[in-house]
């Protein structure tokens, strides 16, 4: 049991594992009885499960950030992986109960992410944009490289925010080199700042629970406030063009008002930022699902992508690479 992870368990097989409670949401069924909607996690990934007819004692005990010993069966429900819970209890002090041992890690180290962000900062030409971005980043620098980028759908792991930003920067740089009329300073600044409010929106890096500000204000409004505060502290003019454009970048990055943006993009760089954000998030969601999919099969359905599932081709696993050129 020590080395077995949740996604090592075959479908329709029973298991008895230690897992981290990543999310614990209290809901009511159709009979108004409370249950807990869990997201459990270990280093292999996250999986949902429901604990029916939860008592008040259960609700107080099984909260996010706690490690539990979970017995159950791994299943598919409507094409999505889940666990059917048959037994649950808190891990004791004599058992492996350190939450950090169960946290998914991103593909880059802190040092690698910091180096790429620093390179982007050092390339800024506009002093106003440079000063504002550095001021804001310095206020959340430590959290920026350990917080997730989302609660569940994409980059929902420790360091996900930094990795999502670096990944978007790489895409932005490629696009800006292709289309030379793009203002690189504005686009790169928008990439760095667009999700930085998530360091306030979430309570901590591991549980991804929303803070009071996260629930009541949201990360888009939070970063808008951060820009306003930074501009005041730097003694800059709130109405100068760079400031207004930076705010527009972050306020419009979800693309549409019905998707959470207060305004639609009305600047070239804001439109590009929206598409880069959506592309990177979508690829990450598909990658996570396909990592748990066998070649020749379809993935679990992905809620954030219209509940679609994706086929994992077999030929990538079977193809043999040679240096021989085919005859024409």
C-alpha positions in Angstrom: 0.0 0.0 0.0 2.9 2.4 0.6 3.9 2.7 -3.1 0.5 2.2 -4.7 -1.2 5.4 -6.0 -4.8 6.0 -6.8 -4.3 5.9 -10.6 -2.3 2.7 -10.2 -5.6 1.0 -9.1 -7.4 -0.7 -12.1 -11.0 0.3 -12.8 -13.6 -1.6 -10.8 -10.9 -2.8 -8.3 -11.0 -2.2 -4.5 -8.3 -0.3 -2.8 -7.2 0.8 0.7 -4.9 3.9 0.4 -3.8 7.0 2.2 -5.0 10.1 0.2 -5.1 13.9 0.8 -8.4 15.6 0.9 -7.9 18.4 -1.6 -11.4 19.7 -1.7 -14.4 19.0 0.7 -17.6 20.7 -0.3 -20.8 20.3 1.7 -23.9 19.7 -0.5 -27.5 18.5 -0.2 -29.1 15.6 -2.0 -32.7 15.7 -3.4 -34.0 14.7 0.1 -32.1 17.7 1.7 -29.6 15.3 3.4 -26.1 16.6 3.6 -23.2 14.9 1.9 -19.5 15.7 1.2 -18.3 16.1 -2.3 -14.6 15.2 -2.1 -11.6 15.6 -4.4 -8.9 13.3 -3.2 -5.3 13.5 -4.3 -1.9 11.9 -4.3 1.1 12.4 -6.6 -0.6 10.5 -9.4 -3.5 12.9 -9.7 -6.9 13.9 -8.3 -10.2 11.9 -8.2 -13.7 12.7 -7.0 -15.8 10.8 -4.5 -19.1 11.4 -2.6 -19.6 10.6 1.1 -23.4 10.3 1.5 -25.4 11.0 4.6 -22.6 12.9 6.3 -23.1 13.8 9.9 -22.1 17.1 11.4 -19.1 15.3 13.0 -18.0 14.0 9.6 -18.3 17.5 8.1 -16.2 19.0 10.9 -13.6 16.2 10.6 -13.1 15.6 6.9 -11.9 18.9 5.7 -9.5 19.9 3.0 -5.8 19.6 3.9 -6.3 16.4 5.9 -4.9 13.0 5.0 -7.3 10.1 5.3 -7.1 6.3 5.0 -9.7 5.6 2.3 -11.2 2.3 1.4 -13.3 2.0 -1.8 -13.5 1.1 -5.4 -12.2 3.0 -8.4 -15.0 3.5 -11.0 -16.2 5.5 -13.9 -19.3 7.6 -13.6 -20.6 9.2 -16.8 -17.2 8.8 -18.3 -15.4 10.4 -15.4 -13.1 8.6 -12.8 -14.4 8.5 -9.3 -14.2 6.5 -6.1 -17.0 4.7 -4.4 -16.3 5.2 -0.7 -16.7 2.2 1.6 -14.6 3.4 4.5 -12.8 6.5 5.6 -10.9 7.8 8.6 -8.3 10.4 9.4 -4.7 9.2 9.3 -3.0 9.0 12.7 0.3 10.5 13.7 1.8 7.1 13.4 0.7 6.9 9.8 1.9 8.9 6.7 -0.2 12.0 7.4 2.0 14.8 5.9 -0.1 16.6 3.3 3.0 17.6 1.2 3.7 13.9 0.5 0.5 13.7 -1.5 0.7 16.9 -3.6 1.1 16.8 -7.3 4.3 18.5 -8.5 4.6 20.5 -11.7 7.2 19.8 -14.4 9.5 22.8 -13.5 11.4 23.7 -10.4 10.9 27.1 -8.7 14.4 28.1 -9.9 13.6 27.3 -13.5 10.3 29.2 -13.5 11.9 32.2 -11.7 14.6 32.4 -14.3 12.1 32.6 -17.2 10.0 35.2 -15.5 13.1 37.3 -14.7 14.2 37.1 -18.4 10.8 38.4 -19.4 11.0 41.3 -16.9 14.5 42.2 -18.0 13.3 42.5 -21.6 10.7 45.2 -20.8 11.4 48.4 -22.7 8.5 50.5 -21.3 9.5 51.9 -17.9 5.9 52.4 -16.7 4.9 48.8 -17.5 8.2 47.5 -16.1 7.8 49.3 -12.8 4.2 48.3 -12.3 4.7 44.6 -13.0 7.8 44.4 -10.8 6.0 46.2 -8.0 3.0 43.8 -8.1 5.1 40.6 -8.5 7.4 41.6 -5.6 4.3 41.7 -3.3 3.3 38.1 -4.0 6.7 36.7 -5.2 6.9 33.7 -2.9 3.2 32.7 -3.4 3.3 33.2 -7.1 5.6 30.1 -7.6 3.7 27.7 -5.3 0.0 28.5 -5.8 -2.1 26.6 -8.3 -3.6 28.2 -11.3 -7.1 26.8 -10.7 -9.2 25.0 -8.2 -9.7 21.9 -10.4 -9.8 22.3 -14.2 -6.2 23.2 -15.2 -2.8 23.5 -13.6 -4.5 22.7 -10.3 -1.3 21.6 -8.6 1.4 23.3 -6.4 3.4 25.6 -8.6 0.7 25.5 -11.3 0.3 29.3 -11.4 4.0 29.8 -12.1 4.1 27.0 -14.7 0.9 28.2 -16.4 2.5 31.7 -16.6 5.8 30.4 -18.0 4.0 28.2 -20.5 1.9 31.2 -21.7 5.0 33.4 -21.9 6.6 30.9 -24.3 3.4 30.9 -26.5 3.3 34.7 -26.3 6.9 35.1 -27.4 6.4 32.8 -30.3 3.3 34.7 -31.4 4.9 38.1 -30.9 7.9 37.1 -33.0 5.5 36.0 -35.8 3.3 39.1 -35.7 5.7 42.1 -35.3 2.9 44.6 -34.8 2.2 43.1 -31.3 3.4 45.2 -28.4 5.6 42.7 -26.6 5.7 44.7 -23.3 1.9 44.9 -23.1 1.4 41.2 -24.0 4.1 39.8 -21.7 2.9 42.0 -18.8 -0.6 40.8 -19.3 0.6 37.2 -19.2 2.5 37.7 -15.9 -0.3 39.6 -14.2 -3.5 38.0 -15.6 -3.9 35.3 -12.9 -1.7 36.8 -10.1 -4.8 37.6 -8.1 -5.1 33.8 -7.5 -2.5 34.2 -4.7 -5.3 36.0 -2.9 -8.3 34.1 -4.3 -7.1 30.8 -2.8 -6.4 30.2 0.9 -3.3 28.1 0.4 -1.4 26.2 -2.3 -2.6 22.7 -1.4 -6.3 22.7 -0.6 -7.3 25.3 -3.3 -10.2 26.5 -1.2 -11.5 29.9 -2.0 -10.7 32.7 0.4 -13.4 35.2 1.5 -11.9 37.6 -1.1 -11.9 34.8 -3.7 -15.6 34.1 -3.2 -16.7 37.7 -2.9 -14.4 39.5 -5.4 -12.6 37.0 -7.6 -9.1 37.0 -9.1 -9.9 39.4 -12.0 -11.1 42.2 -9.7 -8.3 41.5 -7.3 -5.6 42.1 -9.9 -7.3 45.2 -11.1 -7.2 46.5 -7.5 -3.5 45.5 -7.3 -2.7 47.6 -10.3 -4.5 50.6 -8.9 -2.7 50.3 -5.6 0.7 49.8 -7.2 0.1 52.9 -9.4 -0.8 55.0 -6.4 2.3 53.7 -4.4 4.5 54.5 -7.4 3.1 58.0 -7.8 2.0 57.3 -11.4 -1.0 58.7 -13.2 -4.0 56.3 -13.0 -5.3 57.7 -16.4 -2.1 57.3 -18.5 -2.4 55.0 -21.4 -0.1 52.2 -20.1 -2.1 51.9 -16.8 -5.4 51.8 -18.6 -4.2 49.2 -21.1 -2.7 47.0 -18.4 -6.1 47.0 -16.6 -7.9 46.2 -19.8 -5.5 43.3 -20.4 -6.4 41.6 -17.1 -10.1 42.6 -17.1 -10.6 41.2 -20.6 -8.5 38.0 -20.4 -11.5 35.6 -20.0 -12.7 36.8 -23.4 -16.4 37.4 -22.9 -18.5 38.9 -20.2 -20.5 35.6 -19.8 -17.2 33.9 -19.1 -16.3 36.2 -16.2 -14.6 39.2 -17.9 -16.1 42.6 -17.0 -15.2 43.7 -20.5 -14.6 42.1 -23.9 -11.1 42.5 -25.5 -10.8 45.7 -27.5 -7.0 45.7 -27.9 -5.0 43.4 -30.1 -2.8 42.2 -27.2 -5.8 41.5 -25.0 -7.4 39.3 -27.7 -4.1 37.4 -28.0 -3.8 37.0 -24.3 -7.3 35.5 -24.1 -6.5 32.9 -26.7 -3.2 32.0 -25.2 -4.7 31.6 -21.8 -7.5 29.4 -23.2 -5.1 27.3 -25.3 -2.7 26.6 -22.5 -5.5 25.7 -20.1 -7.1 23.5 -22.7 -3.9 21.6 -23.5 -3.2 21.1 -19.8 -6.6 19.7 -19.2 -6.3 17.3 -22.1 -2.8 16.3 -21.1 -3.9 15.4 -17.6 -6.8 13.3 -18.9 -4.7 11.5 -21.5 -1.9 10.8 -19.0 -4.5 8.5 -17.3 -5.7 7.0 -20.6 -4.4 3.9 -22.4 -3.4 4.1 -26.1 -6.4 3.3 -28.3 -8.9 4.4 -25.7 -10.9 7.6 -24.9 -10.1 9.7 -21.9 -12.5 10.6 -19.1 -14.8 13.4 -20.0 -13.4 16.9 -19.3 -16.0 19.3 -17.8 -13.9 22.4 -18.7 -14.0 21.3 -22.4 -17.7 21.0 -22.9 -17.7 17.6 -21.2 -15.9 16.1 -24.2 -13.5 13.1 -24.1 -10.4 12.7 -26.2 -8.9 9.7 -28.0 -5.3 8.7 -27.3 -3.7 7.4 -30.6 -2.0 4.0 -30.5 0.6 4.8 -33.2 2.6 7.1 -30.9 3.3 4.2 -28.6 4.0 1.7 -31.5 6.0 3.7 -34.1 9.6 2.9 -34.5 11.8 5.9 -35.4 14.5 5.2 -38.0 16.9 7.4 -39.9 16.0 5.8 -43.3 14.3 8.0 -45.8 11.3 6.5 -47.6 11.5 6.0 -51.3 9.5 8.5 -53.3 
